[in-house]
Amino acid sequence: MKVSSLIYILLTLLLSSCSKYTIEDGSGNGMDVHIKFQKNAAGEAFDMEYPVRVFCTDAAGKNVVDKTFIQGDEMKLSLAEGEYGINAFVGMDEGCYMLKNGIDGKQIVAMKSNSMSDKPLRAAHTTLQIDKQTDVNMVPAYVVASAEVEFSNIPSGVKSVSVSVSPVYSGYNISGGYADEIQNGMIQCYEKDGKWISDQKYFFPVEKRKTTVSVSIDSGDRVDNYSYTMINGLKPGQPYKFTGGYESDGGDSGNGLNMDGEFQISGWNMEEEIVLDLEDETPVVGGEGGDEDTPNYEIETFLVDVIPNAGVIWGPFYVWKAEEQSADEAIVTIISKEQYYQTFEEGEALMILNDYEIDEITGWRTFTKVEAEEFYKEFSSELDDLNAYLEKNGHSTFYVEGEKRYLCENGEYTFRLEGALRFSKAGLKTKYYLRPIKTIRLKLKK
């Protein structure tokens, strides 16, 4: 047999063996797969939003089809026999979304500008074994939340207003699930009819982490920043509206974050309005800590369902003080369940507190001298009762034996909870206790 004939036969066998794994793009000799969308499991009609982009992955997870359908197209693929993941994205507008590789190398759908989009996005995923003509019925779910801003009574002369929402996901995996990377989403506002507003913006929400909403107001010669933390994360399928201004009425926020049923995902929930009272939230800065009642720390705002009373365990915190500001607001001082006992080099205590995080809350500090005196007067004669309550709930107790002392006043001084109250300068060779403490503002969500 001639060499050329042998090569020809080998090529023919090779090509024919590969052909049965060839994936068609919707035209050809593969098996037809018709894709249909419905509103819920009951099969209610779905109000389609174009374009629709469909990715097919093979059994190894490799993307083998990337096809975009516009209005008027027949939603049909032609696939060779095999197992596939069908991943459909409804409303994937090229002006707002793009395809890129995530930090783990997987392909993700990402937003083109500031981790925000002008249009919403829904996704549906299923896995199929294709061995004949197939109809696929899919129920798309929103994978984005939305935010809109409206601030009134902003002082004249303000140059710009922007709102940061953090954290948000950097993207959504084409085979389902959010990308691992998180970042900030930025909303730029504009002035209209005496208000600073924004258009509705969409983002990939991080549901299981606290969400911080930061407002930056640039007056040209200075920038004022305000920060608000929601105990609950933001949820997909939920529109939020951040409102407020330079008011002093106090604020509230709605709830209603949950979607109505597993399959009720074709429409948004009721809009949740979150009031941000900018004037009330100006960071409080005082003078020499310990000698006056003026605090020298910033008070963060958290939105909660219930404001705890003083003297109770609240998650991983002991609520020492709860000062009611109004029917739906209180200034609360919490003490962490944990503490350190060691020698501290100069500045080391503050470094530990700067890095300290519990229940995703940061910004901890030491007792001030004023607080140390208050705590001493309240508990020095009843420390056994407090410690029994703390120990019962898994919290570290306060120690007094053997001249044990606690750091206060940014780690510069120490105090005891037994005997006469006396403040001493902290040394570098003695072991002290460091107990994280924090004062926060809690507002009820309504």
ChimeraX attribute file (.defattr): number of C-alpha atoms within 10 A of each C-alpha:
attribute: neighborCount
match mode: 1-to-1
recipient: residues
	/A:1	5
	/A:2	6
	/A:3	7
	/A:4	9
	/A:5	10
	/A:6	11
	/A:7	11
	/A:8	11
	/A:9	10
	/A:10	12
	/A:11	12
	/A:12	11
	/A:13	12
	/A:14	11
	/A:15	10
	/A:16	11
	/A:17	11
	/A:18	9
	/A:19	11
	/A:20	12
	/A:21	12
	/A:22	13
	/A:23	21
	/A:24	17
	/A:25	15
	/A:26	19
	/A:27	12
	/A:28	13
	/A:29	11
	/A:30	20
	/A:31	21
	/A:32	21
	/A:33	18
	/A:34	16
	/A:35	17
	/A:36	14
	/A:37	20
	/A:38	18
	/A:39	20
	/A:40	19
	/A:41	12
	/A:42	8
	/A:43	12
	/A:44	11
	/A:45	11
	/A:46	14
	/A:47	11
	/A:48	14
	/A:49	16
	/A:50	16
	/A:51	16
	/A:52	22
	/A:53	18
	/A:54	23
	/A:55	19
	/A:56	26
	/A:57	19
	/A:58	16
	/A:59	13
	/A:60	9
	/A:61	12
	/A:62	14
	/A:63	18
	/A:64	17
	/A:65	20
	/A:66	13
	/A:67	16
	/A:68	17
	/A:69	15
	/A:70	13
	/A:71	11
	/A:72	7
	/A:73	9
	/A:74	12
	/A:75	18
	/A:76	20
	/A:77	23
	/A:78	20
	/A:79	28
	/A:80	21
	/A:81	16
	/A:82	15
	/A:83	17
	/A:84	23
	/A:85	23
	/A:86	22
	/A:87	23
	/A:88	28
	/A:89	25
	/A:90	23
	/A:91	20
	/A:92	24
	/A:93	19
	/A:94	11
	/A:95	12
	/A:96	19
	/A:97	22
	/A:98	14
	/A:99	16
	/A:100	15
	/A:101	14
	/A:102	18
	/A:103	12
	/A:104	10
	/A:105	8
	/A:106	15
	/A:107	19
	/A:108	23
	/A:109	21
	/A:110	24
	/A:111	25
	/A:112	14
	/A:113	14
	/A:114	15
	/A:115	24
	/A:116	27
	/A:117	24
	/A:118	17
	/A:119	17
	/A:120	24
	/A:121	26
	/A:122	21
	/A:123	25
	/A:124	21
	/A:125	19
	/A:126	16
	/A:127	16
	/A:128	12
	/A:129	12
	/A:130	16
	/A:131	14
	/A:132	14
	/A:133	12
	/A:134	17
	/A:135	12
	/A:136	14
	/A:137	15
	/A:138	21
	/A:139	23
	/A:140	23
	/A:141	23
	/A:142	21
	/A:143	25
	/A:144	27
	/A:145	23
	/A:146	26
	/A:147	22
	/A:148	19
	/A:149	24
	/A:150	20
	/A:151	22
	/A:152	16
	/A:153	13
	/A:154	19
	/A:155	11
	/A:156	8
	/A:157	9
	/A:158	16
	/A:159	13
	/A:160	16
	/A:161	23
	/A:162	19
	/A:163	23
	/A:164	17
	/A:165	23
	/A:166	22
	/A:167	22
	/A:168	25
	/A:169	23
	/A:170	26
	/A:171	28
	/A:172	23
	/A:173	20
	/A:174	26
	/A:175	24
	/A:176	16
	/A:177	12
	/A:178	20
	/A:179	22
	/A:180	13
	/A:181	13
	/A:182	17
	/A:183	14
	/A:184	18
	/A:185	24
	/A:186	19
	/A:187	25
	/A:188	17
	/A:189	19
	/A:190	15
	/A:191	17
	/A:192	10
	/A:193	7
	/A:194	12
	/A:195	16
	/A:196	22
	/A:197	22
	/A:198	22
	/A:199	15
	/A:200	18
	/A:201	23
	/A:202	26
	/A:203	29
	/A:204	30
	/A:205	28
	/A:206	22
	/A:207	16
	/A:208	11
	/A:209	17
	/A:210	19
	/A:211	21
	/A:212	20
	/A:213	20
	/A:214	16
	/A:215	19
	/A:216	16
	/A:217	18
	/A:218	16
	/A:219	15
	/A:220	10
	/A:221	7
	/A:222	9
	/A:223	13
	/A:224	13
	/A:225	17
	/A:226	20
	/A:227	20
	/A:228	21
	/A:229	21
	/A:230	20
	/A:231	20
	/A:232	18
	/A:233	18
	/A:234	27
	/A:235	21
	/A:236	24
	/A:237	26
	/A:238	23
	/A:239	22
	/A:240	25
	/A:241	18
	/A:242	19
	/A:243	20
	/A:244	24
	/A:245	19
	/A:246	16
	/A:247	15
	/A:248	12
	/A:249	11
	/A:250	19
	/A:251	21
	/A:252	20
	/A:253	21
	/A:254	17
	/A:255	17
	/A:256	13
	/A:257	19
	/A:258	12
	/A:259	17
	/A:260	12
	/A:261	8
	/A:262	9
	/A:263	15
	/A:264	17
	/A:265	20
	/A:266	19
	/A:267	14
	/A:268	16
	/A:269	18
	/A:270	16
	/A:271	16
	/A:272	18
	/A:273	21
	/A:274	21
	/A:275	19
	/A:276	26
	/A:277	21
	/A:278	24
	/A:279	16
	/A:280	16
	/A:281	20
	/A:282	15
	/A:283	16
	/A:284	12
	/A:285	11
	/A:286	13
	/A:287	11
	/A:288	11
	/A:289	17
	/A:290	19
	/A:291	10
	/A:292	13
	/A:293	14
	/A:294	14
	/A:295	17
	/A:296	16
	/A:297	16
	/A:298	16
	/A:299	22
	/A:300	19
	/A:301	23
	/A:302	21
	/A:303	23
	/A:304	21
	/A:305	16
	/A:306	12
	/A:307	21
	/A:308	16
	/A:309	16
	/A:310	16
	/A:311	14
	/A:312	15
	/A:313	20
	/A:314	14
	/A:315	11
	/A:316	16
	/A:317	20
	/A:318	21
	/A:319	22
	/A:320	17
	/A:321	18
	/A:322	21
	/A:323	13
	/A:324	15
	/A:325	13
	/A:326	11
	/A:327	10
	/A:328	18
	/A:329	24
	/A:330	21
	/A:331	20
	/A:332	21
	/A:333	18
	/A:334	24
	/A:335	24
	/A:336	19
	/A:337	21
	/A:338	15
	/A:339	15
	/A:340	16
	/A:341	13
	/A:342	12
	/A:343	16
	/A:344	22
	/A:345	11
	/A:346	13
	/A:347	11
	/A:348	12
	/A:349	23
	/A:350	18
	/A:351	10
	/A:352	16
	/A:353	19
	/A:354	13
	/A:355	10
	/A:356	15
	/A:357	14
	/A:358	12
	/A:359	11
	/A:360	9
	/A:361	12
	/A:362	13
	/A:363	17
	/A:364	23
	/A:365	24
	/A:366	23
	/A:367	28
	/A:368	23
	/A:369	22
	/A:370	18
	/A:371	15
	/A:372	23
	/A:373	18
	/A:374	13
	/A:375	14
	/A:376	20
	/A:377	13
	/A:378	12
	/A:379	15
	/A:380	18
	/A:381	12
	/A:382	11
	/A:383	18
	/A:384	14
	/A:385	10
	/A:386	15
	/A:387	17
	/A:388	12
	/A:389	17
	/A:390	19
	/A:391	13
	/A:392	11
	/A:393	14
	/A:394	12
	/A:395	20
	/A:396	16
	/A:397	18
	/A:398	19
	/A:399	17
	/A:400	15
	/A:401	10
	/A:402	6
	/A:403	13
	/A:404	18
	/A:405	25
	/A:406	27
	/A:407	28
	/A:408	26
	/A:409	21
	/A:410	18
	/A:411	23
	/A:412	17
	/A:413	19
	/A:414	24
	/A:415	25
	/A:416	22
	/A:417	25
	/A:418	18
	/A:419	11
	/A:420	10
	/A:421	14
	/A:422	12
	/A:423	19
	/A:424	14
	/A:425	13
	/A:426	22
	/A:427	16
	/A:428	11
	/A:429	10
	/A:430	12
	/A:431	17
	/A:432	22
	/A:433	21
	/A:434	25
	/A:435	23
	/A:436	23
	/A:437	21
	/A:438	22
	/A:439	23
	/A:440	16
	/A:441	22
	/A:442	27
	/A:443	25
	/A:444	19
	/A:445	22
	/A:446	16
